[in-house]
Structures are given as structure tokens and as C-alpha cells.
Amino acid sequence: MSEIQLPEGWVWKKLGDEFKIATGTTPSKNDQANYGRDIPFVKPPELVQKSVFKSKDYLSNSGAVKARILPENSVLVSCIGNLGKIGINRVPVAFNQQINAILVNKYHCPEWVFYYCQSSDFRNKLEAVSSATTIPIVNKSKFEGITIPLPPLPVQLQIVAKIEELFSELDAGVKELQTALSRLKTYRQAVLHHYLNNPDWERVKLGDVCLIQRGKSKHRPRNDKRLFGGNYPFIQTGEVREANGGVINKFTQTYSDFGLQQSRLWPKGTMCLTIAANIGETAFLGFDACFPDSVVGVIANQDLVDLHYINHFIMSYKAYLDATAPATAQKNINVEILDRIRNCLGGPLETACKHVG
């Protein structure tokens, strides 16, 4: 691969020529004495941003003797499977064989190496030397042959300082956007609540103007392969959430005829309301589809109410529905909980007060 022309004073160097490269190892798990709370033991999932302190596993001091210990400020690169996950250790750590580590010497800035290893140029080189197997692998010798641009140390430090200044500005901008989105969400809820709550309107139960039923997925286990792979779209809570009050127009899973027998095919236009995990998310089916009992289907009596009006009304109480859900491992609300909230609502309709079927 031809390299681009570098500024004066910069050079291309192979990693193995400029730095010591180390591949990790895993002490035997059969010997529990190897594991304790002394030395962080890093694996690719823990390579997050600029630190690897949140290791799930630790080695004992005796186990660390059997492993490879990295000095602080080394750059760790995942080289098996998910190529190119990067981290810098701020304390000495041990690491497994899925990681190649660059021990940055005193002549270079660790953050320079870290940021370059996050670049698309480095990732492309990593992929180019990976083995053409089901799981991509970059062994130590190929890793050592990857080239990296190296300016003089003072220039490295200047560039790193500018990168981190800009990243700090980006982080501040992201925080401001998140605050603005949170305020917009609150404002949206307030607008919906204001215009959908008129004390002069007649109050009726939602169940009197709509058919409300939970989805069905009776068969156990739920992951039985016989259930899937047919012609019937199978929608789940994540797809309802992704549609965000609009129309569900794509799906990733289908039911077979066997799957359909233990479920139900809901018609296009049905409003879906999630009652587990993501509470109170709504969307409309863009096609006939099945869904599990973590989703409620709502079909309006068109002579009495518009289903899009119902959608906005439920959206106005999404925060209340979420707060009402029991604080279990996975939040969920059932029909009884929905029944109990009817006296809390002021508006033309009361939400989900009657369960049919």
C-alpha cells in the first residue's frame, strides 16, 4: 500500500520497528488462584475510549506473574473478531490474546498513537492484513508490519492538544443538544397534555371506542426455530420504538405457519403500544403483522374516534405510563395497571381502561 507524502520532519515507521509489540495471554481458569482483585485483566469489550479501568475480571498477583503485564500508557488494539477497538491503560494491566499492545516509548506521545489507531487509515490497514476467515485475525507479525506516521515529539504533543481541545468542545455541544432534546420532549408532552385535556369534553373509556388486545406468542421456548422463517412479519418492541409514533415499514424477523398458529396476524393500520421494556412507545403497522404479548394492539371504531388522535393522547401520557411500571429487572405494565390510571387522566378519553380478549 502506497503511503501519502508526509510533511517535512515526519516519517512512516512500521509499528514493530519503532515500538515493542506484545500479545496478551490468559492464565488458566482451572486454577482459581490465578484470579483475584489485584491486577485488571482486559479483554476487547473493555477497550472503551481512553481508559480500560472497568475490567470485569482481575488477576491475583500470582496469576499476573503468568500473564503479560503492560506498563501504563500503552495502546491496546483488538485484533481478533471486532478489529480495531482501542484503549489506553492508565495503570498496569494484564490482557488477553485477542489484543496486541503497543508499548509507547519515551520518544513518542501515547495519545498520538492512540488517536492515529482510531483513524480510518489505520483501520483500513488492520483489515487489509487480517486473515480471510470467518473471524478476522491480525497476528503479531502482521500487526508489527503496519505503518504509522510519526512527526517529531513536539508536533505530536501540539496536535494531540488541539484534538483534545476540539473533542472537549464537541462533548460540550453534545451535552447542550441532549439538554435541548430533553426540554423539547418535556415541551412536547406539555403541548399534547394542554390540547388534549378540555374539562368540557365528554369522558369515555378507551375500551368503549377501541378494540385493545395484547399480542400473542404462546409457544415456549420463544426462540424455537420452527416459529420463524415464513411469510408473516413479526414485530417486536424495538421496532415500535424505532418508528417513534409513525409507521412501521420494515421488519427483521418473520413467523412461519407454525409461528402464526400460536400468534395472531394484526391488520395493517393497527396501532401498536409497548407495555414492556420500552413503556408507552407507539407506532402503526405498515403491513399485516404479528407481535408478542409485550405489545398491545389497538384498533379504533372509526365511527367514534380517529386512531391518530388516540396515538397523540397516549403519547401525552408516555412519561406517566413509564413511571407507573414496576421497578423490576425489566419494566412492564399490565392491563390492571392500565385500568388503575383512568382516574388520573383529564381529557376526552381515558387510556387503556378496558381490556378486550
MIZALO-388475 format. One line per field, with one value per residue (C-alpha): y, z, x; residue number from 1. Coordinates in Angstrom, 2 decimals. Layout:
BEGIN
v: (Y | ...)
w: (Z | ...)
u: (X | ...)
nr: (NUM | ...)
% end
This chain:
BEGIN
v: (0.00 | 3.34 | 5.97 | 9.63 | 12.26 | 13.49 | 17.00 | 17.67 | 16.04 | 13.33 | 9.69 | 6.48 | 3.73 | 0.14 | -0.41 | -3.27 | -1.15 | 1.77 | 0.13 | -3.08 | -5.05 | -7.55 | -10.07 | -10.94 | -14.30 | -15.83 | -17.62 | -20.97 | -20.62 | -24.07 | -22.61 | -20.18 | -18.89 | -17.01 | -14.73 | -12.15 | -8.36 | -7.24 | -6.61 | -5.61 | -8.26 | -6.57 | -8.06 | -6.33 | -5.35 | -3.26 | -1.19 | 1.93 | 5.41 | 6.41 | 4.01 | 0.33 | 0.61 | -1.05 | -4.58 | -7.33 | -9.68 | -9.24 | -11.41 | -12.16 | -11.18 | -14.81 | -15.02 | -11.82 | -13.47 | -15.95 | -13.21 | -10.30 | -7.02 | -3.77 | -0.62 | 2.38 | 4.45 | 1.52 | 1.41 | -1.74 | -2.82 | -5.59 | -7.88 | -10.79 | -10.52 | -6.89 | -5.38 | -2.02 | -1.40 | 0.87 | 1.77 | 3.27 | 1.85 | 4.41 | 1.74 | -1.51 | -4.19 | -7.75 | -8.50 | -11.48 | -12.96 | -11.08 | -7.89 | -6.64 | -3.86 | -1.05 | -0.15 | 3.51 | 4.65 | 7.99 | 9.38 | 9.46 | 10.62 | 7.73 | 9.82 | 10.42 | 6.67 | 6.20 | 8.77 | 7.51 | 3.97 | 5.29 | 6.72 | 5.16 | 4.90 | 2.61 | 0.58 | 0.01 | -1.22 | -3.52 | -5.05 | -5.37 | -7.62 | -9.66 | -13.32 | -14.13 | -16.40 | -16.32 | -14.43 | -11.81 | -12.16 | -10.00 | -11.86 | -10.16 | -10.26 | -8.67 | -6.13 | -5.17 | -4.52 | -1.84 | 1.62 | 4.72 | 8.39 | 9.88 | 13.62 | 14.98 | 14.69 | 18.44 | 18.30 | 15.17 | 16.99 | 20.07 | 18.04 | 15.96 | 19.14 | 20.55 | 17.28 | 17.15 | 20.83 | 20.18 | 16.99 | 18.93 | 21.44 | 18.58 | 16.98 | 20.29 | 20.63 | 17.12 | 17.89 | 21.06 | 19.14 | 16.47 | 19.16 | 20.81 | 17.48 | 16.79 | 20.20 | 19.69 | 16.33 | 17.96 | 20.78 | 18.29 | 16.43 | 19.73 | 20.74 | 17.39 | 17.47 | 21.03 | 20.47 | 17.01 | 17.92 | 20.01 | 19.78 | 20.35 | 17.26 | 14.03 | 11.33 | 7.79 | 4.64 | 3.83 | 0.29 | 1.58 | 3.04 | 0.73 | -2.94 | -3.43 | -6.75 | -7.93 | -9.62 | -13.36 | -15.54 | -18.60 | -21.17 | -21.96 | -21.67 | -18.37 | -18.99 | -22.31 | -22.32 | -23.72 | -20.40 | -18.37 | -18.01 | -17.80 | -15.13 | -13.34 | -10.24 | -10.46 | -7.06 | -6.52 | -3.62 | -2.27 | -1.81 | 0.01 | 2.33 | 2.95 | 4.04 | 6.70 | 7.24 | 6.83 | 3.84 | 0.59 | -0.08 | -2.66 | -5.85 | -8.16 | -11.34 | -13.40 | -16.13 | -19.43 | -21.08 | -22.84 | -19.48 | -17.95 | -20.77 | -19.72 | -15.97 | -13.57 | -11.63 | -8.00 | -5.89 | -3.01 | 0.24 | -1.30 | 0.94 | -0.87 | 0.15 | -1.29 | -2.41 | -3.97 | -2.76 | 0.45 | 1.56 | 3.58 | 3.62 | 3.73 | 3.10 | 1.95 | -1.27 | -0.56 | -4.16 | -7.13 | -8.49 | -10.49 | -9.25 | -10.72 | -10.00 | -7.21 | -5.15 | -4.18 | -3.81 | -1.00 | -0.85 | 2.11 | 2.14 | 4.56 | 5.83 | 7.08 | 8.05 | 8.66 | 6.34 | 9.04 | 11.12 | 8.14 | 7.92 | 11.55 | 11.13 | 8.10 | 9.91 | 12.71 | 10.22 | 8.23 | 9.57 | 8.66 | 5.14 | 4.66 | 5.95 | 3.62 | 0.50 | -1.64 | -1.30 | -4.87 | -6.25 | -5.32 | -2.70 | -3.74 | -2.69 | -4.97 | -4.43 | -3.97 | -1.12 | 0.48 | 0.16 | 1.97 | 5.07 | 6.02 | 8.35 | 10.15 | 11.40 | 14.50 | 14.62 | 13.31 | 9.72 | 7.61 | 5.45 | 1.69 | 1.22 | -1.82 | -4.95 | -6.96 | -10.65)
w: (0.00 | -1.08 | 1.63 | 1.31 | 1.28 | 4.82 | 5.94 | 6.43 | 9.57 | 9.60 | 8.80 | 8.15 | 10.53 | 10.97 | 14.41 | 15.07 | 14.11 | 16.38 | 19.32 | 21.29 | 20.44 | 22.87 | 22.50 | 25.59 | 27.21 | 29.52 | 32.70 | 33.24 | 34.55 | 36.08 | 38.74 | 40.72 | 42.44 | 39.21 | 39.71 | 42.40 | 42.75 | 42.22 | 38.50 | 35.92 | 33.19 | 29.97 | 27.05 | 23.85 | 25.21 | 27.89 | 25.38 | 25.68 | 24.75 | 26.72 | 29.65 | 30.42 | 34.13 | 34.11 | 33.73 | 34.65 | 35.64 | 37.77 | 38.30 | 41.58 | 41.99 | 41.46 | 38.33 | 37.00 | 37.09 | 34.48 | 32.30 | 30.36 | 32.27 | 30.33 | 31.72 | 31.90 | 28.76 | 26.37 | 23.46 | 23.28 | 19.96 | 19.48 | 16.73 | 16.72 | 15.73 | 16.32 | 14.86 | 15.96 | 19.36 | 21.09 | 24.64 | 26.73 | 30.16 | 32.87 | 35.32 | 34.71 | 33.35 | 32.05 | 28.76 | 26.74 | 23.45 | 21.39 | 21.93 | 20.52 | 22.59 | 21.55 | 24.32 | 23.56 | 24.35 | 25.74 | 22.26 | 21.35 | 22.76 | 23.70 | 22.81 | 19.31 | 18.74 | 20.31 | 18.07 | 14.93 | 15.74 | 15.76 | 12.27 | 9.20 | 7.66 | 10.47 | 10.50 | 6.75 | 7.19 | 10.03 | 7.89 | 4.91 | 6.83 | 8.62 | 7.76 | 5.33 | 7.69 | 9.33 | 12.26 | 11.14 | 12.90 | 12.78 | 14.24 | 15.89 | 12.91 | 10.56 | 13.22 | 13.57 | 9.82 | 9.86 | 9.21 | 11.25 | 10.56 | 13.22 | 13.44 | 15.88 | 19.52 | 19.97 | 16.93 | 18.28 | 21.55 | 19.76 | 17.55 | 20.49 | 22.48 | 19.58 | 19.08 | 22.77 | 22.75 | 19.81 | 21.39 | 24.58 | 22.50 | 20.78 | 24.14 | 25.39 | 22.21 | 22.61 | 26.22 | 25.14 | 22.42 | 24.92 | 27.27 | 24.41 | 23.34 | 26.91 | 27.10 | 23.74 | 24.93 | 28.06 | 25.97 | 23.55 | 26.43 | 27.80 | 24.41 | 23.98 | 27.54 | 27.14 | 23.89 | 24.74 | 28.15 | 28.00 | 31.06 | 28.90 | 26.77 | 27.42 | 29.14 | 27.79 | 28.32 | 25.57 | 25.59 | 24.59 | 21.33 | 20.54 | 20.46 | 22.77 | 22.93 | 23.83 | 21.15 | 21.28 | 21.37 | 23.29 | 22.28 | 24.54 | 24.12 | 22.33 | 20.26 | 18.81 | 15.23 | 13.99 | 14.75 | 12.27 | 8.63 | 6.99 | 5.27 | 8.28 | 9.63 | 13.37 | 15.06 | 18.46 | 20.93 | 19.42 | 16.01 | 17.58 | 19.36 | 16.21 | 14.32 | 17.03 | 16.65 | 12.87 | 10.59 | 10.95 | 7.41 | 7.95 | 9.91 | 10.71 | 11.71 | 10.28 | 11.57 | 9.80 | 9.50 | 12.78 | 14.35 | 13.11 | 14.67 | 18.18 | 17.50 | 15.71 | 12.46 | 13.06 | 10.10 | 8.52 | 10.34 | 13.81 | 16.46 | 18.49 | 22.13 | 24.01 | 27.60 | 28.40 | 28.26 | 26.31 | 28.01 | 26.09 | 22.66 | 19.80 | 16.05 | 13.27 | 11.30 | 7.68 | 6.80 | 8.36 | 11.15 | 14.36 | 17.64 | 21.13 | 24.37 | 25.19 | 22.63 | 22.77 | 19.55 | 19.32 | 16.58 | 16.68 | 15.98 | 13.09 | 13.58 | 17.05 | 17.12 | 14.96 | 15.84 | 15.26 | 17.92 | 20.29 | 19.41 | 20.40 | 23.58 | 24.66 | 23.72 | 26.09 | 28.96 | 28.00 | 30.94 | 33.33 | 31.92 | 32.30 | 35.89 | 36.72 | 35.63 | 38.50 | 39.04 | 38.18 | 36.17 | 33.04 | 33.31 | 32.22 | 32.68 | 32.59 | 31.96 | 35.65 | 35.85 | 32.79 | 34.42 | 37.53 | 35.69 | 34.28 | 37.16 | 36.79 | 33.28 | 32.29 | 28.68 | 26.06 | 26.54 | 29.36 | 28.41 | 28.09 | 30.69 | 29.23 | 28.02 | 25.41 | 24.97)
u: (0.00 | 1.48 | 1.74 | 0.83 | 3.56 | 4.20 | 5.23 | 8.92 | 10.25 | 7.53 | 8.33 | 6.42 | 7.50 | 6.44 | 4.98 | 7.39 | 10.41 | 9.53 | 7.75 | 7.72 | 4.58 | 3.10 | 0.26 | -1.72 | -2.36 | -4.96 | -3.87 | -5.56 | -9.09 | -8.83 | -6.57 | -8.72 | -5.61 | -4.83 | -7.83 | -8.44 | -8.69 | -5.10 | -4.47 | -7.16 | -7.46 | -8.53 | -10.48 | -11.70 | -15.16 | -13.45 | -11.46 | -13.59 | -12.38 | -9.29 | -9.34 | -9.71 | -10.33 | -13.75 | -12.47 | -14.89 | -12.08 | -8.98 | -5.95 | -4.29 | -0.67 | 0.33 | -1.86 | -0.32 | 3.10 | 1.78 | 0.29 | 1.74 | 1.63 | 1.54 | 3.09 | 0.78 | 0.14 | 0.36 | -2.09 | -4.23 | -5.77 | -8.32 | -7.00 | -9.47 | -13.13 | -14.08 | -10.93 | -9.67 | -11.26 | -8.76 | -7.82 | -5.03 | -4.29 | -3.63 | -2.48 | -0.57 | -2.93 | -2.89 | -4.62 | -5.82 | -4.65 | -7.26 | -5.29 | -1.99 | -0.48 | 1.86 | 4.31 | 4.90 | 8.42 | 9.58 | 10.24 | 6.56 | 3.24 | 0.89 | -2.18 | -0.77 | -0.52 | -3.97 | -5.67 | -3.97 | -5.10 | -8.68 | -8.33 | -9.91 | -6.41 | -5.22 | -8.43 | -8.16 | -4.59 | -5.68 | -8.42 | -6.07 | -3.66 | -6.34 | -6.80 | -9.61 | -11.53 | -14.95 | -13.41 | -10.84 | -7.49 | -4.37 | -1.40 | 1.54 | 3.91 | 1.35 | 0.45 | 4.11 | 4.26 | 1.55 | 2.97 | 2.20 | 3.09 | 5.33 | 6.01 | 8.60 | 7.50 | 6.75 | 4.45 | 2.74 | 2.04 | 0.69 | -1.64 | -2.90 | -3.60 | -5.64 | -7.55 | -8.46 | -9.49 | -11.83 | -13.15 | -13.94 | -15.91 | -17.75 | -18.55 | -19.94 | -22.01 | -23.40 | -24.34 | -26.15 | -28.02 | -29.06 | -30.35 | -32.25 | -33.77 | -34.85 | -36.52 | -38.21 | -39.52 | -40.97 | -42.45 | -43.99 | -45.63 | -46.95 | -48.40 | -50.12 | -51.48 | -52.77 | -54.63 | -55.93 | -57.36 | -60.51 | -62.77 | -65.86 | -65.28 | -67.09 | -65.01 | -65.24 | -63.26 | -60.82 | -62.13 | -65.58 | -64.28 | -61.37 | -60.50 | -57.50 | -55.68 | -52.22 | -50.18 | -49.69 | -46.60 | -47.74 | -45.14 | -42.21 | -39.35 | -39.78 | -36.64 | -37.85 | -36.55 | -39.86 | -41.54 | -39.52 | -38.59 | -42.02 | -44.08 | -45.60 | -43.77 | -43.07 | -42.73 | -41.11 | -40.84 | -37.62 | -39.23 | -42.17 | -39.78 | -37.75 | -40.87 | -41.39 | -45.13 | -45.04 | -45.45 | -43.52 | -42.34 | -39.60 | -39.03 | -36.14 | -37.99 | -40.85 | -43.13 | -43.68 | -47.10 | -46.25 | -45.45 | -48.70 | -50.73 | -49.67 | -49.91 | -52.25 | -51.98 | -52.93 | -54.14 | -52.25 | -53.03 | -53.21 | -51.67 | -49.02 | -48.42 | -45.44 | -46.06 | -42.67 | -39.06 | -39.80 | -43.02 | -45.62 | -43.98 | -46.49 | -46.46 | -48.76 | -48.37 | -47.49 | -48.43 | -50.22 | -48.00 | -47.76 | -46.30 | -45.71 | -47.55 | -45.12 | -47.07 | -50.76 | -52.72 | -55.31 | -57.96 | -60.36 | -64.08 | -63.78 | -67.34 | -66.41 | -62.75 | -59.68 | -56.81 | -54.19 | -55.95 | -55.66 | -51.96 | -51.33 | -53.32 | -51.27 | -48.05 | -49.05 | -49.04 | -45.96 | -43.93 | -46.77 | -47.01 | -43.27 | -43.34 | -46.25 | -44.36 | -43.00 | -39.24 | -38.32 | -35.41 | -37.39 | -40.09 | -43.57 | -47.17 | -50.18 | -53.85 | -54.57 | -52.07 | -53.61 | -57.04 | -55.84 | -54.61 | -58.02 | -58.90 | -55.57 | -56.29 | -58.20 | -59.28 | -61.67 | -60.53 | -59.13 | -56.19 | -56.37 | -59.09 | -60.73 | -59.00 | -60.87 | -60.00)
nr: (1 | 2 | 3 | 4 | 5 | 6 | 7 | 8 | 9 | 10 | 11 | 12 | 13 | 14 | 15 | 16 | 17 | 18 | 19 | 20 | 21 | 22 | 23 | 24 | 25 | 26 | 27 | 28 | 29 | 30 | 31 | 32 | 33 | 34 | 35 | 36 | 37 | 38 | 39 | 40 | 41 | 42 | 43 | 44 | 45 | 46 | 47 | 48 | 49 | 50 | 51 | 52 | 53 | 54 | 55 | 56 | 57 | 58 | 59 | 60 | 61 | 62 | 63 | 64 | 65 | 66 | 67 | 68 | 69 | 70 | 71 | 72 | 73 | 74 | 75 | 76 | 77 | 78 | 79 | 80 | 81 | 82 | 83 | 84 | 85 | 86 | 87 | 88 | 89 | 90 | 91 | 92 | 93 | 94 | 95 | 96 | 97 | 98 | 99 | 100 | 101 | 102 | 103 | 104 | 105 | 106 | 107 | 108 | 109 | 110 | 111 | 112 | 113 | 114 | 115 | 116 | 117 | 118 | 119 | 120 | 121 | 122 | 123 | 124 | 125 | 126 | 127 | 128 | 129 | 130 | 131 | 132 | 133 | 134 | 135 | 136 | 137 | 138 | 139 | 140 | 141 | 142 | 143 | 144 | 145 | 146 | 147 | 148 | 149 | 150 | 151 | 152 | 153 | 154 | 155 | 156 | 157 | 158 | 159 | 160 | 161 | 162 | 163 | 164 | 165 | 166 | 167 | 168 | 169 | 170 | 171 | 172 | 173 | 174 | 175 | 176 | 177 | 178 | 179 | 180 | 181 | 182 | 183 | 184 | 185 | 186 | 187 | 188 | 189 | 190 | 191 | 192 | 193 | 194 | 195 | 196 | 197 | 198 | 199 | 200 | 201 | 202 | 203 | 204 | 205 | 206 | 207 | 208 | 209 | 210 | 211 | 212 | 213 | 214 | 215 | 216 | 217 | 218 | 219 | 220 | 221 | 222 | 223 | 224 | 225 | 226 | 227 | 228 | 229 | 230 | 231 | 232 | 233 | 234 | 235 | 236 | 237 | 238 | 239 | 240 | 241 | 242 | 243 | 244 | 245 | 246 | 247 | 248 | 249 | 250 | 251 | 252 | 253 | 254 | 255 | 256 | 257 | 258 | 259 | 260 | 261 | 262 | 263 | 264 | 265 | 266 | 267 | 268 | 269 | 270 | 271 | 272 | 273 | 274 | 275 | 276 | 277 | 278 | 279 | 280 | 281 | 282 | 283 | 284 | 285 | 286 | 287 | 288 | 289 | 290 | 291 | 292 | 293 | 294 | 295 | 296 | 297 | 298 | 299 | 300 | 301 | 302 | 303 | 304 | 305 | 306 | 307 | 308 | 309 | 310 | 311 | 312 | 313 | 314 | 315 | 316 | 317 | 318 | 319 | 320 | 321 | 322 | 323 | 324 | 325 | 326 | 327 | 328 | 329 | 330 | 331 | 332 | 333 | 334 | 335 | 336 | 337 | 338 | 339 | 340 | 341 | 342 | 343 | 344 | 345 | 346 | 347 | 348 | 349 | 350 | 351 | 352 | 353 | 354 | 355 | 356 | 357)
% end
